[in-house]
């Protein structure tokens, strides 16, 4: 049994009896930048064991509020007022506005026993129909509860995303021969792959859309793609060749380097000599200095994210926690990174210099100040960037398929058969629908360089 709430768009909005109505909260804020900086508010919505989030600007809350005033007699909703003067990005103001918008959302959810959730404008604001779907009037679903079946030609595939002109429409998993697992992460694997036509070798990072959405990591994945597009020509940053997607997976086609993780070598050798540490530190500093010059803060520096190429040069990878659009004097407030590598003074909340302008390389001095430190007196930076300084350690790689520097924990794992196929095309497969993926959530992910760069 269920209560049917018409949503005026040709299909019923349904609430199942015994299932609590949706809940929502304005969880936090982010600063985005297009032509200018602005604040967006992350609205987390949950219903029937499922959750998703949407980003909304203040003007969208305001527009919804004005619409409700016209449609609903005397709604008990109070929206925080507009800021006519001063800085809209002031942290105190943003926090107060977030709290006010959260109160607005709570009132909206509870108003009249949830009657406002029947309105199409409200349902669209929270993306209820897009994420929950709709049931038939007799209460029967169009699937088997918690799964979307993709077992035959009559099953509806996951929605295709409109990717715009940057999409490499011809790219697909079947273009590659996936040879070995060479890395693993929270959302998928990194595989050594050979392009069947080009006969070139790539590291292909394969991510599960379902896991990315379920863990609210879409912004980080799209940020990683955006950063990779800006780091194509730096000697110590991994390069992105192109990326594409299937209904259930995301694919980054990256430079393949097989000198191993710095973590792997450090774990095996226990300690590096000072000259070797200086060499790695200089190449890492050059990579970070370049990122900072482009307004990018990396935020996840650790040995696992530092690879060595076949000659022994550093390659920085994994930009999932990076943040863009920052000026040299700006800071971030997010506490992020890998706990095992947090500096002791950060854990104790005792910075070495509380005045960040007193820290080496801070502000507009940046990388230029780091280069002048006495620790790097022996480094010729021009030769370093040209990769003309002999690395102190040679990984001794015999050929492209030599994997002895890559942790056997990865290479001994069999390549999953599912990597080269889409779930919507695998007989008998099912995708969990605990999180339904909105049509446009990965819009703009796919990327291909100009044709002349691909030749």
N, C-alpha and C positions, 0 to 999 in steps of 0.2 A: 504494500500500500504506500501511496505517496501523495503529497499535496502538490498540485500542479499550479505553478505561477506563470501566467502568460508573460512572455517577454517582448511581444509585439514584433518579433522578427520572423514569424512563420514557424517557430518551433517552441515547444514548451520548456520552460525552466522548471526543473523538478527538485523537490527536496524529499528525500526518502524518510518515511516515518521512523523514528528511533535514531536517526543520524543527526548529530548536532549541526546547526547552521554554520556557515563559514565564519572564521575568525580572521582578523587582520590586525597588523600593528605597523607603525612606521618605525622601523628598526634602527636605521642610521642614515647618514648622508654621505654624498660624494661630491667633489667639485669636478665638473667637466669643462672642457674648453672647445669652442668652435671658433666663431669670430671673436668671442669674448668669453670670459669665465662665468659660470653660473652653477648653482647648487641643485642637485637632484636628491630626492628622498626615496629611500628604498622601502617599499611597502611589501611585507611578507604576508602571504595569504595561506590559510590552511583549511582543509575540509576533508572529512572522511579519511583521515590518514595520509592525505596527499598535501604537498606544499609547493609553492612557487613564489616568485617575487616579480614585481614590476617597479621600474623607476619612473617617478612623476615629478614634474616641476611644480612650484607653487601655483603658477597660473592655471595648471590643470585642476588642482584642488579648488581654486577659486571659480573656475568655469563650472565645475560640477556643483558647487555650492549654489551658484546663481540659478542653475537649471533646476535644482531641487526646490528652491524658493518659489519658482513659477509653477511647479507641478504638484507640490505637496502642501496642503494647508498647514501653516505654522509649524514647520519641522523644528525640533529642539536641537539644532545644530549650530555650533559657534566656531567660526573659522578665524584663526589669528589674522590680524589686520596686515595690510601692505605696509612696507617700509618706504616712506616717501623721501626721506633724506638719509644720508650716511652710507656706510658700507654694508651691502647685503651679504658679503662674505665673512663678516665679523663672526668668529667662532661662537661667542656668547649669544649673538642674535640668532645664528643658525640653530644652535641647540634649543633655544627657547621656542623658535618656530617649529622645530621638529616635535617638541613636546605638545605644542598646541595642535599640530596636524594629527598627531597620534590620538589626542583627545577627540578631535573631529571624527576620525575613523571609528573609534570605539562607539561614539554616540550614533553614528550612521548605522553601524551593525546592529545596535540594540533598539533603534527607534521603531516604535510600534510593533515590537515582536519580530523585527526583521522585515517589515513590509517594504522598506526601501530597496531591498535586494531583488525585488521583482522588476524594478525599473531597468530598461536596457542601458541607460547611461551609466548606472551604477555597476551593472554586470560587466560592461565594457571597461570601465575604469579599473576594476579588480581582475579583469580577464577571466571571469568565472566560467562562461560558456566555453571559452577556448581551452581551458585546462581541465574542466570537469566533464565537458560534453553535455549531452542531454539524453534523457531516458524517454522511452515511449510512455504513453499515458497509462498503460496498464502496469507500469513499474518495471517492466522487463528491460534489461540493458541490451546493448548491441554487441556484447562480447561476453566473456566469462568472468566478469568481475575485475580481477587485477591484472589481466593480460590482454594485449592486442594480438590477435592471431595473424600470422602471415603465412598460412600453410598452403594456399592455392591461389589461382588467378582471380578469384572473386574477392579476396581479401583486399581491403583498402590500404595502400602503402602509406608510410609516414609522409607528411606533407613535404613537397619540394620547395626549397627556399629560393626566393628571387635574389640572385647574387649580383646583379648589375653587370657592367661591362668588364669587370675584372675576373669573371669566372673563366676557368679553363674547362670548357664544356666537354672536351674530349678525354680528360683525365678520369681514370677509374682504377680500382684496385687490381683488376685483371691485367693492367698494363705492366705489373711488376711480378717478379718472381721473388717471393719472400724467403730468404735463406736461413737467417738465424735471429734469435732474440738477443739483443745486445744491451737492453736496459728495460727497467720497469718503473712505473710511477703509480700515483693514486688512481688515475683514470684510464690507464692503458699501458701499452708497451712501445718500445723503440725497436725497430727491426732493421737488419741489414737487408737491402733489397736491390735487385738488379732490374733495370728497366729493359723490358723485352725487346724493344725496338732500338733504343739508344745504346744498349749494352753498357750503360753507366751505372755505377754503384751509388746508392744513396742511403742515408739513415732516415727511415720513415717513422715518424711518431704517430701512432694510431690511438685515438681517444674515443671513449664511449660517450656519446651525447647524453645518454640517460644518466650516467654517473655525474657528468659535468653539471647537468641541470639539477639533479637531486641534491647536490652539495653546494648549490648556489655559486658556481665557479665560472659562469658564462663570461662575466666581465674580465676575469683573469685570463681566460683563453683568448678572447678577442684582443685584450691588451698585449698578450704575447705575440699574436700575429702582427699587430700594428708596430710593435718594437722591431720585430724581425725585418719588416719592410724598410726600416730606417737604418739597418746595420748591414746592408748587403756588401759593402766594400771595405770593411775593416779587417785587418789581418788576424786579429785575436778574438773575433766574434763569429759564432757559427752563422753560416749563410742560409737563407731560405730560397729555394729554387722555385717552388710553387706550392699551393695547398688546395685541397678540394674536399668534398664531403659526399657521403652517401646518406640515405635516410637515417642511419643509426650510428655513423662514425664520422670523425674528423681526421684528416690526414695532413700532416706537415711533411713536406719532402725537403730534407735538410742535407747539408754537407755531411759526408761520412768521414770520420776520422777514427783511426784504430790504434792510437798510441795508449789508450786507456785513461781512466779517470785519475786525477791527481790523488784522490782518496785511495785508490787501489795501490798506487806506488808508495804512498806514505805509510799505508798499513803494512806493506811488505818490508819497507826499509826502516820504518820507525822514526827516522830523523833525516833531514836534508842538511847538507853543508851550507854554510852562509853564502858562498858564491851562487850555489844552485837556488837557494831561497831568494837571493837578490834578483836573479834572472826572472824567476816566476813572478815575483812581486812587481817588477818593472813592467812586464807584459800585462799583468792584471791591472796595474794602475793605468796603463795606456788605454786599455779597453774601457775601464770605468770612466776615465777622463773624457773619452769620446762620447760615451753615453750622456754624461753630464752636460757636455757641450750641446747636445741635442735636446736638453730638458728632460732627460730620462734618469730616474733613480732605480738602481737594480734591486736592492733589498733582499737578496737571498744568496749572498756570497758564501760558498762552502766548497770543500774539496770535491764533493760529488758532482758539482756543476762546472768543474774545470777539467777539460779534456786535454790530452796531448795529441798532436798530430804525428804523422809518421816520422817527422824529423825531431820532434821533442818540443815544439812551440805550443804555448797555451792557447786553448780555444774555449771561450766562455759560452755557456749554453743555458737554456731553460729560463725564459723571461716572464714566467707566469705571475710573479709578484711585483714586476716592474710598474712604476708609475710615471706617466708622461705629463708634459705641460708645466714643468716647474722651472721657475727662475732660479739663478744661482743662490739667491739669499733666502729662498723659500724652504720650508720644512714640511714634513708630513707628521701626522699624529697616530697613524695606524701602528699597532704593536704586532709586527709580523716577522716571519723568517722561520728558521729551524731552531728549536729550543736548545739542542745540543751545542750549537755554535754561538749562542748569545754570550757577549762579553761579560765577564764577572761584574764590571761596574754598571752594566745595564741591568743585570739581575738585582743588584743592590740599589738600583736607581741612584747611583753615585757616578755621574759622568766625570771623566778626567778634567774637563774644562766645562763648567756649567755655562759659560758664555761661549756659544758655538762659534763666534767670530774669532776665538782664540785657538780653535782647533786647526791642525795642519790641513791645508787644502780647502778650507771653508770659504763660502762666499764667492766673489768674482775672481779671487786668486786661484782657486781650484787646482787643477792638475799642474799648472805652471809652478806653483809653490812646492808641490810634492816632488817635482823633478829636481828642484834645487836643494833638497835635503841631502845632508852629508852621506847618508846611507847609499845614495845613488850616484856618488861622485864619479865612479868608474864607468857609468853607463853612458854610451853614445846613443842618444834617443833617436836620431835620424837613422842610424844603422839598425837600431832595434825595430823601428816601425817598418823598415824595409826587409826585415827578417834576414839581415846579413850578419848577425851575431850568432856564432855557433852555439847551439843549446848545450848545456853542461851534461845532459843525459840524452842518450839515444834509445828510443824504445825497441830498436832492433826488429823492425817489422819487415818481413820478407816479401810480402805482397798484400794486395788488398783483402785477401781472404784470411790473412794471418790474424787470429783472434786471441793470441796467448796473453795479451795485455788487458783483455776484458774479463771481468769476473765470471768464473765458471757457473756461478749461481744463475746467471742469465743465459750464457751460451749453451748450457746443458738442457735448457728447457725447450721442448718441442714448439715449433711455430703453430699457433692455433689455426685450424682450418677455416675458422670463421673470419679471419682477418681479410681474406681476399673476396668475401662475399657480403652482401647486404642481408640483414635479417628478413627483409620483406621478400627475399628471393630464396630463402632456405626452407626447404620442405620440413614441416614439423617444428619450426622454431617459433619462439614467442618472445615478445618484448614486454618487460614489466611496464605497466602504466601507472605506477605509483606517482610518477611525474609525467604528465603529458607535455610534449615539446611544442610550444607555440610556433606558428608558421614562420615568423620572422626573427626568431631568437638568435639564429646564427647568420642572419643576413649580412652579406659582405665578407664572410669568412674566406671564400675561395679567392685565389689570387694566381695570376700568371704574369710573368714579366713580359715586356714588349717582345714581339716576334724575333727581332734581331738579337736579343739577349739569349734566346733559346736555341739558336743555331750552333 
